[in-house]
Amino acid sequence: MKSQELQILALNAFPGGPSAVPPDVAALIERRRRSFGAGSVLFYDEPLRMLRAEGAHLYASDGRAYLDFYNNVPTVGHCHPKVVEAVRRQVGELNIHSRYLFDVAHDYAEKLLATFPAPLSNVVLTCTGSESNDLALRLARKVSGGEGIVVTQTAYHGNTSTVTEVSPSSYKNGAPPPRVRMVPAPDPALFGNDVAQGFADAVKDAIAAMEADGIRFAGLLVDTIFSSDGVYANPPGFLKAAVDVVHAAGGLFIADEVQPGFGRTGEGMWGFSRHGVVPDIVTMGKPMGNGYPIAGLVTRPELLSAFCNDFGYFNTFAGSPVACAAALAVLEALEEDDLIANAARVGRHLTARLKRLQGRAPITAVRGAGLYLGVEFGTQDGPAPQIARGLINGLRQRGILIGAAGRFGNVLKIRPPLCVTTAHADELVDAMEAVLG
Amino acid sequence: MKSQELQILALNAFPGGPSAVPPDVAALIERRRRSFGAGSVLFYDEPLRMLRAEGAHLYASDGRAYLDFYNNVPTVGHCHPKVVEAVRRQVGELNIHSRYLFDVAHDYAEKLLATFPAPLSNVVLTCTGSESNDLALRLARKVSGGEGIVVTQTAYHGNTSTVTEVSPSSYKNGAPPPRVRMVPAPDPALFGNDVAQGFADAVKDAIAAMEADGIRFAGLLVDTIFSSDGVYANPPGFLKAAVDVVHAAGGLFIADEVQPGFGRTGEGMWGFSRHGVVPDIVTMGKPMGNGYPIAGLVTRPELLSAFCNDFGYFNTFAGSPVACAAALAVLEALEEDDLIANAARVGRHLTARLKRLQGRAPITAVRGAGLYLGVEFGTQDGPAPQIARGLINGLRQRGILIGAAGRFGNVLKIRPPLCVTTAHADELVDAMEAVLG
């Protein structure tokens, strides 16, 4: 697993050293090295200096426009006028913490909670998906009385101490501790036609193994579109058997919606609903404020109460008027711009074109839902991360931003702002053909 | 400790149940209960619905202005025009993650790092103080090879799983795990005239006790003005002996500057510098973006490298162009408005007036530095949290916002925006006299 993950990190990353970049970019790279040191990771063999962004495009210092098929945070489009206006209005008026009352927090919370099935009626606002998943683990452990968490093999759920433990893809050396158990991603290539049963059995075995080691089971945490594992979305409903196993074992099911949430699958707001399950805890983040830091956790009131009996929880910046105003504008823009339907429509078109490309390129699978797609590359020698890396840098040279994922780093990860059009999708596939050719 | 902390939480908090608030506030309280459930904590017996804020004042739905002596986040003043303008400009132009290059990150990082002593030359940007302290603990544990952390008895350092362990004040039930050891706050009432030696001895004993239990020492983590412990700032330099003990034992010293940092002490940018020490890691947060979520960690490059060899660390929203633009505007406003000198000047005036009040009220100590002051209340029966609670609600009725801290919840915590004037300070003390009278 270690060497695989190194591959994933290396796939998108600027390798350092001499690079054929213009002097302005070289100067920034040097400033970056001095101030940010080893913590700095840049994208691309030739990193980009960005100046502005709008809709589905970023504009770089080389004078070119870059079509964005990488960034899911600016989900309603870079610098969406509605979100920009909401932030501009609120930041000059009131920006305080949530121990005072202010209206916009409630306007937002109610609109957000209305998108969830009834039992999930309480929300905790945080600043980042990492904070949401960290809190979800605290709740699950408190409520279950257990410690053991099951995650997928190449999962990424965030960056705190505790969330890193459940993010195998963050380990360059070492491995998660015994209280974290890994199962394979729900890959049809592994489990065959009955992914549901295969994945449920893997979860059941992982629970049995941890309990045999004296570790009580607390819950299953998965990204409901398994993005860092390589994007596994189908068939819809396959998660239900695993969730039944979790509940039978006394654990909680935590749905991490940081990646698939807010309409990206084109089939409603949340990835879990495609699977016909109701999670005990749902976490969300990235696209929630279109770039303004806001994230959250939704759960049943009694779970939250059980936790709050033992601990105070307060988050200074979370749910501020500006954060809520930005997030409310995102929900409104999703509706007004009809972006969930657009994700479905453009996703279908893109999938069809990618499947046609599959016959003429070393593509072993085209997967996903809506505007979260994975294109897996392989040859007779097995997974082909070098093709993914070549595409990432080749598409950058042709003015398109994209990334990769998966256990072997051989899956092109497609998750653009939801405002992209079928013409943009054509531009992507045309460019892929040119690079692959 | 449990019952003490319950007192602190209860001191500021809305107790729930019937409250003499206007209908608009009552309606919001009910909406809040429904959406946020047990996670919701409001201030005051009669919570406030805020509409707007400017400078040192918040304006509530009751038509009144409230002078702010509570909030340190809007440190250069609520809705400071310079910060508002920076956010408004940047949010419409570019707001992306830090794996692309953009200029403002470097303009900010360099200006920030210039305020630190030379060995501390790398910065990691995060979104919250909690994320900064969580990462600091990961670094300290990785670099030291130990697990054991020493903190003060009523410390608060944030809200992640791992940071809650080192925040004894967050526990309503239970206590920190064995790898976290507590020492008393550096209170002259406990340690006498030689606080430095007393506190250093307490740290030394805590390290010895954990090592006797087979737990290897990793580091000492303190808020350098000990705010949640009740505000202990003097004499300057008292921390040095404890830091020497930490280094002799092979541990790291983590200075949590979330509370005292960014000029609040009136004696330079950072609380640690008053003590003549150079920390191994410095964490910061709250005032950094004047309300825009940004936080950070500053350390030596070799410590960061050691950590990054084993783990990838990436934080999606951290160090975005908007976050850096807001934070850069804060540094500029601190200079242009001469706020560190103002903190010193107003702090001196306020301290003198509080000390005069001390002769005529049940005040057992007036402590602090600059615009972080603590006023401790006690009677012949001991600590008097009921006086602090009476003042908090009494000052709210007189249009002044304030809070409390300390092991017994009997310390009025004074930490206003740094733009308050001596006239505002007079207004506070006059109102305190009226409430106490």
Boltz contact constraints between the chains, C-beta under 6 A:
constraints:
  - contact:
      token1: [A, 9]
      token2: [B, 312]
      max_distance: 6.0
  - contact:
      token1: [A, 28]
      token2: [B, 101]
      max_distance: 6.0
  - contact:
      token1: [A, 31]
      token2: [B, 106]
      max_distance: 6.0
  - contact:
      token1: [A, 35]
      token2: [B, 109]
      max_distance: 6.0
  - contact:
      token1: [A, 35]
      token2: [B, 123]
      max_distance: 6.0
  - contact:
      token1: [A, 37]
      token2: [B, 122]
      max_distance: 6.0
  - contact:
      token1: [A, 37]
      token2: [B, 301]
      max_distance: 6.0
  - contact:
      token1: [A, 37]
      token2: [B, 304]
      max_distance: 6.0
  - contact:
      token1: [A, 38]
      token2: [B, 304]
      max_distance: 6.0
  - contact:
      token1: [A, 38]
      token2: [B, 305]
      max_distance: 6.0
  - contact:
      token1: [A, 38]
      token2: [B, 308]
      max_distance: 6.0
  - contact:
      token1: [A, 39]
      token2: [B, 124]
      max_distance: 6.0
  - contact:
      token1: [A, 39]
      token2: [B, 304]
      max_distance: 6.0
  - contact:
      token1: [A, 42]
      token2: [B, 99]
      max_distance: 6.0
  - contact:
      token1: [A, 43]
      token2: [B, 99]
      max_distance: 6.0
  - contact:
      token1: [A, 47]
      token2: [B, 101]
      max_distance: 6.0
  - contact:
      token1: [A, 48]
      token2: [B, 100]
      max_distance: 6.0
  - contact:
      token1: [A, 49]
      token2: [B, 101]
      max_distance: 6.0
  - contact:
      token1: [A, 50]
      token2: [B, 94]
      max_distance: 6.0
  - contact:
      token1: [A, 50]
      token2: [B, 100]
      max_distance: 6.0
  - contact:
      token1: [A, 50]
      token2: [B, 102]
      max_distance: 6.0
  - contact:
      token1: [A, 52]
      token2: [B, 93]
      max_distance: 6.0
  - contact:
      token1: [A, 52]
      token2: [B, 94]
      max_distance: 6.0
  - contact:
      token1: [A, 53]
      token2: [B, 94]
      max_distance: 6.0
  - contact:
      token1: [A, 79]
      token2: [B, 92]
      max_distance: 6.0
  - contact:
      token1: [A, 84]
      token2: [B, 91]
      max_distance: 6.0
  - contact:
      token1: [A, 84]
      token2: [B, 92]
      max_distance: 6.0
  - contact:
      token1: [A, 87]
      token2: [B, 91]
      max_distance: 6.0
  - contact:
      token1: [A, 88]
      token2: [B, 88]
      max_distance: 6.0
  - contact:
      token1: [A, 91]
      token2: [B, 84]
      max_distance: 6.0
  - contact:
      token1: [A, 91]
      token2: [B, 87]
      max_distance: 6.0
  - contact:
      token1: [A, 92]
      token2: [B, 79]
      max_distance: 6.0
  - contact:
      token1: [A, 92]
      token2: [B, 84]
      max_distance: 6.0
  - contact:
      token1: [A, 93]
      token2: [B, 52]
      max_distance: 6.0
  - contact:
      token1: [A, 94]
      token2: [B, 50]
      max_distance: 6.0
  - contact:
      token1: [A, 94]
      token2: [B, 52]
      max_distance: 6.0
  - contact:
      token1: [A, 94]
      token2: [B, 53]
      max_distance: 6.0
  - contact:
      token1: [A, 95]
      token2: [B, 291]
      max_distance: 6.0
  - contact:
      token1: [A, 99]
      token2: [B, 42]
      max_distance: 6.0
  - contact:
      token1: [A, 99]
      token2: [B, 43]
      max_distance: 6.0
  - contact:
      token1: [A, 100]
      token2: [B, 48]
      max_distance: 6.0
  - contact:
      token1: [A, 100]
      token2: [B, 50]
      max_distance: 6.0
  - contact:
      token1: [A, 101]
      token2: [B, 28]
      max_distance: 6.0
  - contact:
      token1: [A, 101]
      token2: [B, 47]
      max_distance: 6.0
  - contact:
      token1: [A, 101]
      token2: [B, 49]
      max_distance: 6.0
  - contact:
      token1: [A, 102]
      token2: [B, 50]
      max_distance: 6.0
  - contact:
      token1: [A, 106]
      token2: [B, 31]
      max_distance: 6.0
  - contact:
      token1: [A, 109]
      token2: [B, 35]
      max_distance: 6.0
  - contact:
      token1: [A, 122]
      token2: [B, 37]
      max_distance: 6.0
  - contact:
      token1: [A, 123]
      token2: [B, 35]
      max_distance: 6.0
  - contact:
      token1: [A, 124]
      token2: [B, 39]
      max_distance: 6.0
  - contact:
      token1: [A, 127]
      token2: [B, 127]
      max_distance: 6.0
  - contact:
      token1: [A, 127]
      token2: [B, 128]
      max_distance: 6.0
  - contact:
      token1: [A, 127]
      token2: [B, 293]
      max_distance: 6.0
  - contact:
      token1: [A, 128]
      token2: [B, 127]
      max_distance: 6.0
  - contact:
      token1: [A, 134]
      token2: [B, 160]
      max_distance: 6.0
  - contact:
      token1: [A, 134]
      token2: [B, 161]
      max_distance: 6.0
  - contact:
      token1: [A, 138]
      token2: [B, 161]
      max_distance: 6.0
  - contact:
      token1: [A, 159]
      token2: [B, 313]
      max_distance: 6.0
  - contact:
      token1: [A, 159]
      token2: [B, 315]
      max_distance: 6.0
  - contact:
      token1: [A, 160]
      token2: [B, 134]
      max_distance: 6.0
  - contact:
      token1: [A, 160]
      token2: [B, 160]
      max_distance: 6.0
  - contact:
      token1: [A, 161]
      token2: [B, 134]
      max_distance: 6.0
  - contact:
      token1: [A, 161]
      token2: [B, 138]
      max_distance: 6.0
  - contact:
      token1: [A, 161]
      token2: [B, 162]
      max_distance: 6.0
  - contact:
      token1: [A, 162]
      token2: [B, 161]
      max_distance: 6.0
  - contact:
      token1: [A, 162]
      token2: [B, 162]
      max_distance: 6.0
  - contact:
      token1: [A, 170]
      token2: [B, 311]
      max_distance: 6.0
  - contact:
      token1: [A, 170]
      token2: [B, 312]
      max_distance: 6.0
  - contact:
      token1: [A, 172]
      token2: [B, 310]
      max_distance: 6.0
  - contact:
      token1: [A, 173]
      token2: [B, 310]
      max_distance: 6.0
  - contact:
      token1: [A, 286]
      token2: [B, 316]
      max_distance: 6.0
  - contact:
      token1: [A, 291]
      token2: [B, 95]
      max_distance: 6.0
  - contact:
      token1: [A, 293]
      token2: [B, 127]
      max_distance: 6.0
  - contact:
      token1: [A, 293]
      token2: [B, 293]
      max_distance: 6.0
  - contact:
      token1: [A, 293]
      token2: [B, 317]
      max_distance: 6.0
  - contact:
      token1: [A, 301]
      token2: [B, 37]
      max_distance: 6.0
  - contact:
      token1: [A, 304]
      token2: [B, 37]
      max_distance: 6.0
  - contact:
      token1: [A, 304]
      token2: [B, 38]
      max_distance: 6.0
  - contact:
      token1: [A, 304]
      token2: [B, 39]
      max_distance: 6.0
  - contact:
      token1: [A, 305]
      token2: [B, 38]
      max_distance: 6.0
  - contact:
      token1: [A, 308]
      token2: [B, 38]
      max_distance: 6.0
  - contact:
      token1: [A, 310]
      token2: [B, 172]
      max_distance: 6.0
  - contact:
      token1: [A, 310]
      token2: [B, 173]
      max_distance: 6.0
  - contact:
      token1: [A, 311]
      token2: [B, 170]
      max_distance: 6.0
  - contact:
      token1: [A, 312]
      token2: [B, 9]
      max_distance: 6.0
  - contact:
      token1: [A, 312]
      token2: [B, 170]
      max_distance: 6.0
  - contact:
      token1: [A, 313]
      token2: [B, 159]
      max_distance: 6.0
  - contact:
      token1: [A, 315]
      token2: [B, 159]
      max_distance: 6.0
  - contact:
      token1: [A, 316]
      token2: [B, 286]
      max_distance: 6.0
  - contact:
      token1: [A, 317]
      token2: [B, 293]
      max_distance: 6.0
